[in-house]
Amino acid sequence: MTEPKRNACGPHQELASNEAVRVTRCPCGTVHLAIVGNGVSLRLKDDALPTLTRGLMQALDKVEAIERVVIN
């Protein structure tokens, strides 16, 4: 059985990192999003990052709004 070819693009530039996520970009422009807690990794076209980020921010806003209602 042969292993699938890996496309080595070169060293990644770190865009952001914390205890939950690591975001890097390789020289070909692909953005790599690694979720640290469960090992999930996504490869995104660079133009997908803004839409994904906005969606996550909207979800966070809603979760925080619900938590404020529950606490008060």
Residue, then its C-alpha position, 0 to 999 in steps of 0.5 A: m500500500t502506498e501513502p498518499k502524496r503530501n504537498a510540501c509547501g515550505p515553512h508556515q507563517e503563524l498567524a495566531s495561536n492560543e491554548a485552543v487553536r493554531v492558525t498558520r499559512c503556508p507559502c502557497g496561500t493555504v490557511h491551516l486551522a488546527i483545533v488543539g483540543n481534539g486534533v481536528s485540522l482544516r485547510l482553507k483557501d485564504d478567502a474562506l478565513p474571513t467568512l469562517t471567522r465572522g461565523l464563529m464570532q456570530a456564534l460566540d456573540k449568541v452564546e455570550a448573550i444567552e449566558r448573560v440572560v441565564i446569569n441575570 
